Amino acid sequence: MRNGLLLALLGAATAASAQTEPPVRGYPDRVVDIQSVTLSVDARGAELQAHLRAAFSATERGVLQFAWPTHGLTIDSVFVTPAGGDTALSVVRGDSLIVSLSEGLDDLRTSFLDVWYRVLPGAGFAPPDPDCCLITERRWLPIPDDPGDRFRVPALDIAVPDGWSVPTAQALADTSNVYRITPARAVHLQQLGFVAGPFEAQGEDAVVLHLAPGTDGDADRLRDDIAQAHAFFERRTGFRLPWQGLAVALVPGSSERVLPGLLILSQQRVRSARSGLTDQDLELAAATARQWTHIALAPDWWAERWVGEALAGAMALSYLADSVGPAATVEARFALMAAYLQETRSFRRPLVWDRYVQPEDLLDLHALAKAPLVMYRVLEFVGESAFWADVRRLLARHGFEAIDSGILLEVLEPDGPGPVAALFDTWVFAAGHPELQVAYRWDADAEHTVVEITQTQEGPLVPSRFPLQTEIEWLPFGEPDRAAATLDEREATVALNTGFAPRYVTLDPDGLLIAEVHPPPGDIADVSARLRYGGLGVRLRAAADLSRVAADPAAGITLRLALQQEERASVRARLAAAAASLPPSASLTSLLATLLEDFDPAVRHAAIGALVSRYPEGDADGLIEAVAQRDTAFAVQAAAVSSMRGPGAEGLARAALITPSEEGVVRAAGLAQLVRLGVATAADFLTHTAPESPAEFVRDGLMLADGLETTRPLRIRVLELLGARAWTVRWNACRQAGHLLISGNRPAVERLAEMESHAGVRGCLEDLAAGL
């Protein structure tokens, strides 16, 4: 009755107003001005609970209705207090909150909007350990998101629980536990992400590092590295970020969590202690660059994300070259290349397709790996000074805006399409990448070598040829020589003036092209010469090519000599992997046992893989078990657990289940080993999928469902997990354990599907119900 009367009064008031003056309807950036926004947040398990209060006033008299965006967040309740105490009605429809008023707003007085909402794991919130901190990246604020001049948020005040702080904000001196984010110009506020937790500040420099409890690392070293990276970016771009003291938060587990970027250059680990390039160098350079571009450009979540990744990656690679050395950049590029080629084995598309509807799609290896390679190729093509001048122009014209390929090209080539546009046609707007076959023959009479290059790529949206500018390196006698090569056709021939038959010929020696290069068939002498005389890129490729000549009796001694003289850990790791192609022998076992004690974890990891490949029946279990017991690198421990084949495999796997490690990698390896051995039991499944366990633990434990026979306790547990709070748990429970359910569970699954908010999980549940 009361609601009906309210609606009747509302309709009557609207009709009366319409007779005298047309109602003003529209979005808040058109009809209201926001004066201030305050936010109170708290953690409830894996979700962020928040209360937002916005103070606003009408831009003109007589506003009767406006729409306020919700960005798909879970809205619990809404309360509107219009100026003058006028009655208001609020309805959530789709991604908008429709606010209707019984009387027009007064443009001289302040009204208030209160929204209580939740940010769920499937809607942009990446929860770590709840005792550590809260992290969001996109779509975490139900406020208008137009970053233009029509609408601005002057400041955002955030109230957090006792003992918590917001690193990327400034504390208000007169208010306890309240922090303010003041955007510069019209920066898109919610694109900055949000992080809060019980952080401890380390340092008082322009860049302030905050370490969460349990974070590993030398605080002074981390702070200095981050400050050095920011100083480099400011020096190159002439652009200072909008806070006097920019704070960076590191949470437990890894420096990949540098915020608000949350993304790193590569998921590959490049470790080379002798060259000075470490995990931390690569991760901090990449993550700090990503944070920098994330703030400076504030890309909208529906824009071409590859542009931000490309600029961040190029800046990080340029910083590595400046701070560590050019060789570090080559190693990082090869790591990115390996990640990209691995991803393209199953999926290819142009980078301009990198648009998103669901936030969970944000972590995309295609853009994360290829985009930095593309932009660094542009940097090398136009030169350092011209590239950074272009970046300065980009920030001056489009700072705090979402940019796409067209805007980027306009800045790089203001006079119209040119060489950079051709590069974009090759690497951005085309799918796939060049695949090059190389062959050569020496003409003794003419004293020259003919190099034949053929492009063999094919597939949907993949061009039959890519126009390429590259180099050829060959070893005529003594020292390598180089010549430029232009590839305009599918098949190209290059003549090299050589007085002797070259000992090797290789294309793209520095790995600048984003291409797969298949070298000439060659022999052991060719591979040996490249390993001995080639540059870093040539040696990396030669190490991979050693497996092609593994049948040669000299392959073993070539491998041993190369390992003795090689200082780069990345090359040694590839050599260790190539050992998997050599025939089993006592000398090979001795060599791999030596590599298991290498100072670099990547080399030890590759040596384990080679041992398993050469001795699949468990003959090397003694060496592998010793590594599992003594190694301090979690990735190596996990590889050792997964590689056991003999009688002790199950015992080591069960020991791994209680071994603490970063992100639970050792435990996950133990679970996978139990499944592979076929010894997982229903009790194991129930133990390792306990609903009160962390989401990542439950997610890993679900793999134990493979091969189990259904029982009532298992079905009850699966239904519990299908209703879990974390969408990743629900998703994996549906995919990996749905086969344990029976037809009698169909109504429960259908109800869960009706209540499911995550589109991917809902589709999986619907398919599961249909199959029961």
N, C-alpha and C positions, 0 to 999 in steps of 0.2 A: 504494500500500500504506500509506504513511504517513498520507495523508489519510483513507483508510478507517478505520485504527486510531484516528485522532483523532476521527472522527465517531462511531465505536463507543463510545469512552470518554466522549465528550460525552453520547451518548444514555443510557449506563448511569448516569452521574453525575446526569443530569437525572431519570431514573426513580427513583434512590435518594433523591434530595432530595425528590421529590414525595411519597414515602411518609411522610416525617416532617413536612414543612412545605410548604404551597402555594408554588410559585415566584412571585416578584414580577416582573411584566412591565409595561412601560409606557414612556412617553417620558421623556427625561432630566429634564424639569421636574417629574416626579412621583416619580421613584425615585432620582435622583442630584442632588447639589449641585455646581455648577461653582465651583471655587476661583479659577482664573485661566485666561486664554487668551493665548497668545503666537502671533504670526504673523510669518513671514519671507516677504518678497515680492521678486520680481525680474521684469524685463521680458524677454520673449523674442519680439521682433518685435511682433506686434499682440495678444499675449495676456499675461495676468497669470499667473505661476506662483507658487504659494504653498505653504507648509508651516505647517499649524496644529497647535499642541499645546495640549490642554486638560487641566488637572489637575482631577480630580473625586473625590468620595467618595459612598458610598451614603447615602441618607437613613434607611435601616433595614437591619438585618442580613438577609442571605439573598437579595439581588438576583441573579438568574440570567440575566436577559436584559433589554435595553432597546434602543430604537430612537433613532438619532441622525439628525436631518434633514440632507440634502445640498442641498436647494433646487435640484435639477436641475443642479448643477455637475458638471464632468467630473472624476471622482475617479480619480487614477492609482494610488494605493496607500493602504493603511490598516494601522496597527499599534497594537495595544492592549496595554498593560502593566498588568494588574490588580494590585491590592494583594496582596502575598504571593506573587507570581510564579505565580498560577494560570493555566492555559491558557485562551485566548480564541479565538473564531472570529468573523470579521466578514464579512458579505455585504451587497453593495449591491443593494437591491431597490426599483425605482422611485425615489422621492425620499427614501428612508430608508436608513440604514446599520444593519443588524441586528447587534448585538453579543451573542453567547451565551457564557456562562462555564461552566467545568466545576465550579467551586465558587462558592458565594454570596459576594458582596463583603462585606468588612469595613467597617462604617460608621465606624470610627475611623482608617482609613488611607487614603492618597491613591493613586488610580490615574491612569493617563495614557492619552490617546487622541491618536495622531498621524495626521494626514490630509494627504496630498500631492495637490493638485488644481490645476486650471487654470480661469480665467475667460475664456471665448471671446467674440469680438465679438458673437455672437448670443445671449449669455446675460447681458446686462446691462452689458457693458463697452464704453465708448465710447472707443476709442483715438485720441488725437491723434498728433502726431509722436512716435515712440518715444524720440527723443533728448530730448524735453521732459519727459514726465511720464506717470504712470499715473492713469487716472480710472475709477472705478466709481460706480454709483449704487445699484442694488438687487441683491439676491441675490448678494452677493459673499463672504459668510461662511457656511460650513457649520456653523452653530450654531443652537440652538433660538431661535425668534423670537417667543416669547410675551412681550409687554411688560408683563404683569401681575405680581402679587405672587408667583406660583408659581415664577417662575424669573427670575434676574438674572445678568448678567455683571458682576462687580465692576469689572473693568478689562480693557482690551485693549492689550497691548504689541505694537508693530509694528516689526520690524527691516527696514530698507531698505538698498539698496546704498550703497557709499561715495559721499559727496558729495550724497546725496539727503536730503530731509527730508519730514515730514508736517505741512503747515501747520496743520491743524485738530487738532493734538495737542500735548502737552507733552513736551519732551525729558527723558529720565532723565539726571540729572547724572552718575551713575557708570557709565553704559553708552553706548558709542559707537554712533551710528546707530540707537538704539532710542527709539521715541516711544510715549507712552501716551495713550489716549483713555479718560477716566473719565466715564461717563454719569451724569447727575443722575437721581435717583429710578429709575424702571424704563424709561428711554428705550430704544427699540428700536435696538440698536447698528448693525445693518447697514443701517438706514434712513438713517443719517447719510452714507452714501457713503464713499468713500475716495479720497484724492488724495495722490500722492507725486511728488517730482521734485527737480531741482537748483534749488530756489527761493532767491531772495535776499530776505531780510526788509527791508522799508522802513518804519521807524518802530517806536516802542515804546509806542504808545497801547493803550487797551483793545481796539481793533480793529487788528490788525497785518496789513498788506498784504504779500503775497508775489508778486513778479513772476518769472515763468519767463523764461529767456533768449529774446530775440526778441520779447518782448511790447512793443507800442507803448503810449505814454501817459506822462503826467506822473505820476510816483509820488506826489509830494506832493499833487497835485490828486485823484488816485484815492483815496488814503488818507483825505483830509479828507472827500470825498464819502461814502465808505462809513461812516466814523465818524459823520458827521452823520446819515445815514439810520438807523443803529443807535440812536443817541441819541434820535431822533424816535420810533422804534418802542417803545423802553423807556419813554420818557416817556408815551406814549399808553396803553400796556398795563399799566404798572407791573410788568412781567415781565422779569427778567434771565436771559439765556441761561446755560447751565450752566458756561461756562468763564470764568475771570478775564480771559484775553486771547483773545478770539475771533479767529481768523486767517482771512483770505480769500485764496484763490489765484487769480491771473489767468494764463492760459496764452496762448501766441501765437495771434494771429488775431482775437480779439474779446473784449470784456468780457462776452459772453454766457456765458463759461465760469466765471463766479463760482460757487463750489462751497460746499456740496454740492448746492445746488438744481439747477444745470445747465439750468434752464429760464428763459426770460425772458417778460416780459409780452406782447410782440408781435413778430412777425417783420417788421412794417412799420417803416420808418425815418421818424421824425418829426424833421425838422431845421428849426430856426428860430433862426438866430443873433441876429436882431434882438430876438426876444422872450426870449432867454436859454435856450430849451429846445434842447438838443443831443442828438445820438445818445447821448453818454455819460450825460447826465442821465436819459434814459428807460431805458437798459439797466441802469445801476447801481441806480437806484431799484427797478426791477422785479426784477432778479436778487438784490439784497440782501434785498428783502422775501421773495422765494421761498426764499432760504437761511434766513431767520429763521423762517418758518412751517414749513419742512421740519424744522428742529431742534426747534422748540417743540411741534409736533403729531406729528411722526414718523408720517405716514400709512402704513399697510400698503399694499403694492403691489396688493392685491386690493380695497381699499376704494374709496369714491367719491372719486376724485382731484379732482373738480371743486371740492370744498370747500376744499382747500388752495390750489388755483389762485385761487379766488374771494377768499379772505382775503388772499393775497399781492397780488393785483391791486388790491383796494380799498385796502390799506395803501400801495401804491406810488402810486396816484393821489392819495390824501390827502397823502402826503409831497410830491409834485410841486406840489400846490396850495399847500402851506405854504412850500416852499422857492423855487419859481420863480414861482408865481402861478396864479390860477384859469384864465387863458387856456391855460396849458400843459396843464391837466387836460382842457380841451375838445379840444385838438388830439390828445392821447393817446387820448381816448375815440373820436374819429372814426377814428383809425388802427386801433384795435381793431375798431370797427364795420365798417370796410372789409374787414379780414381775415376777420371772421366771415361777412359776407354773401358774400364770395368762396367761402368753404368750403361754405356752405349751398346754393350753386347745384347741387352734385352730391350732397350728403349731409345729411340732417336726422335728428335724433333727440333725445330728452330728455337733459338733462345727467345724470340719475341712471343712464343706461345706461353711464356712463363707468367701466366696470370692466375689468380687464386680466388676461389670462392670460400673455401674452408680453411681456417687458420692452421689446422693440423697438416695441411699440404705445404707449409712454409719451408720445411727442411727438405730441400730438393737438391740432390747431389749433382744433377745436370747443370743447374745454374751455379751452384756452390763451387764446382770444379772448373767448368768451362769458361764462365764469365771472366774470372781473373786472367786466364790465359789470353782471352781475346783482347782485353784492355791493355795488358802488358805488351802484347804484340803491337798495338797502336802506339804505345809509349816508345818502343824501340824503333818503330817506323818513322815517327815524326821527331824523335829526339826528346831528351829530358826537359830542356828549357821550354820548348814549344808545348810539350804536354802539360807541364805545370802552369804555363800561362793560360792554356785552355781551361784548366780546372779552376783557376782564379776567375776567369770570365764566367764560367758556369755558376760558381757560387755567388758572384756579384749579381747575376741576372735571375737566378732561379734558386737561391738559398731558401731552405725550408719549404720547398715545393716538391711535388711529385714529378719526376722527369721520365720521359720515355725515349725510345730510340731516335725519333725525329728531332726532339730538342737537343739531344746529345750530338747528333750529326750537324745541326745548325751551328753549334758552338765550335765543334772541331773543324768544320769547313764552312765558314760563313759566306764564301763566294760561290757556293754551289757544289754539287757532287764532284768528288775527286778521288784520289787514291784511298782515303780513309773510307769513303762510301763503298769502294770496291772491296775493301777488307770486310766491311759489314755484310756486303752481299755474299761473301765467301763464308764467314764464320757465324754471323748472327741470323740472317734471314734464310739461310739454307740449312737443311737438316744434315746430320751426319758429319763426316770429315773425310779428307783425302786418305786413300790407301794406296801406297806407292810401292811398286816392284822395281828393283834396281838390278841391272846387269851390266857388265863391261867386258870389253875385249881389247887387247893390245895389238896394234899393228906395228910390227918390228920395222917394216920397210919405211913407213911414213913417220915412225917414231912418235906416234900419238896413241892415246887411249880413247876409245869410243864408249861413252856411257849412255845406256838406253834406259829411259824412265817411263814406266807405264802406270797410269791411274786405273785402278780396278774397282773402285767403289761403285755400288749400285744399291737401289732400294727406293721406296716411296719418298718423294720430296728430296731425294739426294741427287745432286747434279752429277752428270756423267764425267765432268771435269771441273776442277777448281783452278783458277789462275793463281799461280804461286811464284813468289820471289824467294829464293833460298841459296844455299851454298853447297858445293861439293868439296869434300876433303879427301885427299889421297896421300899415300906415303910412297914417293918415288925412290928416295934414297936418303937415309939419315934423319931428316926432319919432315913432318907433314907439310903439305901445301894445300892451298884453297883457291877456288874460283867461283864466281857468281854464276847462278843458273836461273833462267826464266822459263817457267813451264806454262805455256799458253794453250797447249793442246793435250788431248788424252794421251798421246805418245810423243815423247820428246827425245832428241839425241843431242848430246853435248860432247865436243871433242876437246881433249886435254893434251897439251904438248908435254910429253914425257919421254925422256931419253931411255928410260928403263921401264920394264913391266912393273906397275905399281904393286906394292905388297898388300895394299887394301884400298878400297874405294867406298866412301860412305856419303850419304845424302843427309842434309840438315844436321850437321855435326853437333850443334849446340841445342838441338831440340826446340827450336823456336816455333816451328810449325805445329799446329794442332792436328797431327796426322800420324797414321801408322806407317812406318817405313820398314819395308822388308828388304834387307840388304842382299847383295849377290850371294849365290850359294857358298862360294869361298871354301877354304879348307882350314885346318888347324893353324897354319902359318898366318893366314889372314886374321883370325881371331886373336892369336897371340900378339901380332903386331899392333892391333888396335888396343889391346889391353896394356901394352907397354908404352906406346908412343902417343896414343890419342888423348884428346882433352877429356874433361869430365863427362860430357855428353856422349862422346864416342865410347868411352870405357863402360858407361852404364849400359849402352846398347850391346857392346861386345860381350859383357858378362851374361846378358840374357841369351846371346847367340851361341854361347859355349855349348848349350845343350844340343845344338844342331850337329855338332861334330863330336859328340860324346863317344861315338864308336871308334874314333881314332885312338890308337894306343898311346899317343902323346897327350891326350886330353887331361889325364890325371896330373902329369907333371906341369902342364900349362896352368891348371887350376892352382896347384900348390905354389908355383912361382908368382902367379898373379896375387894370391892372398898375402904372400910374404912382402911384396913391394907396395901393396895398395893401402893408402892411409884413409881413404874415404869410407866411412861405415856404410853408406848407401850402396857403393859398388861391392863391398865385401858381402853385404846381405844378398845381392843378386848372384854373386859367385857361389855363395852357400846354397842358394836355391837351385842353381844350375847343377850342383853336385848330385841332385836327385836323378839326373839322366845318366850318370856314369855307372858302369857295371859294379856290383858289390865286390869288395876286396878288403883285405886287412888294412892296406894303406888308406883306403877311403874311410873306413871306420875310424882309424886313428886321426885322420884329418878332421872329420866331423866332430870327434870327441874334443879336439883342440878348439874348434869353433864354438862348442857349447860353453867354453870358458871365456869367450870374447867379452870385452868390456861393454859392447853395445848390445842392448836387448834385441834390436831388430836382427842382428846377425845370429844370435842364439835362437831366436824364433825360427829363422830360415833353416838353421842347421837341424832343428827338430823335425821340420817338414821333410827335409832330405833323408833323414834317418828312417822315418816312417815309410817313405816312398821306396827306399832301397830294401828295407827289411819289414815287409808288411805282416809277417807271421809272428812278430814280437821278439825277434832275435836281438833287438836293440833296447829292450825294455829296461835292462839294468842301467844303461846310460840315461835314459829318459826319466826313470824314477828318481835317480840322483839329482837331476836338474829340478824336478818338481819339489824336492825336499830342501834344496839349498838356494834356489834362485829367489831374488827379491823383486823381480819385475812381475806384476800380476799377469800381464799378457803371456809371458813365457810360461809361468806356472799353469795357466789355463791350457796352453798348447800342449804342455807335457801331459796333463791329465787326459786330454782328448786323444793323445797319441798312443797310449798304452794298449797293447794287444794281447798280452799273455795272462796268466792266472792272477797276477796282482792288479789287474785293471779295475776290477770292481772295488777292491779295498781302497785304492787310491781315489777312485771317484767318490766313494762315500766319505772319505776324509776331506775331500774338496767341499762337500756340502756344508761343513762347519768352519771353513777357512774364510776369514774376513778379507775382502779385497775391494778395490775401487769399482763402484758400480756393479759389484757382485759377479765379476767376470769369471773368477775361479769357480764359484758355486754353479754358475750357469754351465760351465764346461763339465762339471761333475754330473749335473742333471742330464745333459746331452749324452754323456758317456753311458749312463745307466740305460737310457733309451736304446742306444746303439747296441749295447750288450744284450738287451732283452731281459734284464733282471729287475726292472722297475716293478713295484708292487702297488696295490691299492693303498696300503698304509703309507708308502712314500708319497703318493699323490695327495692324500689327505693332510699329511704333515707339511708339505711344501706349498700348499695352496690355502693355508689358513687365512680367512678373510681379514683378520687383524694384522697380518703381515704387511710390510710395505708393498705398494703396487708393483714395483719392478720385480720383487721376489715372487709374488703370485704369478706374474706374467711369465717368468722363467719356469716356475713349477708346473705350469699348464702343459708343457711339452711332455710330461710324464704320462699324459692321457693316451698317447700313441701306443696301441697294442694292448691296452687294458680291456678286460671284459666288464660290462656294466653290472653294477650292484646298486642297491637302494642308497647306501651312504654316498656313493659316488654321484648319483643323480641329484641328491639333495645338495651336495657341495657345488655341483655345476650350476644349479638354479640360483644358489646364493651368489655365485660369482657373476652370473648374468645380470644381477641387480646391484653389483658393486658400484661404489662411488666413482672410481676412476674409469674413464671410457676405454682406456687401453686394456684394462682387465676384462671388461665386458666384451670387447672386440676379440681378444684372444680366446676367452672362454667359449665364445660362439664358434670360432673357427677351428680350435684345436680339441675341444672337449664336447662339442655338440653331439658327436656320434654316441656318447654314453647315455643320451636321453632315449626315452621310449615314447610310444604313441600316447600313453597316458599323461605325458608331460606337455602335450601340445597346447592345451588351454593356458597353462602358466606361461609358456613361451609367447603365445599370442598377446597376453596381457602385458608382458614386458615390452613387446614390440610397440604396442600402442602408447606406452608411457615413455619410450626411448626418445631422447632429444637429439642424439647424435645420428646424423643421416646414415653414415656408413654402418654403424652398429644396428640401426633399425632395419636396414636392408638385409643384413646377415641374419637377424632374428626372424624376419619374415620368410627368408629362404629356408631357415632351419625348421620353422613351424610347418611349412608346406611339405617338407620331406619326412615329417614324423608320421 
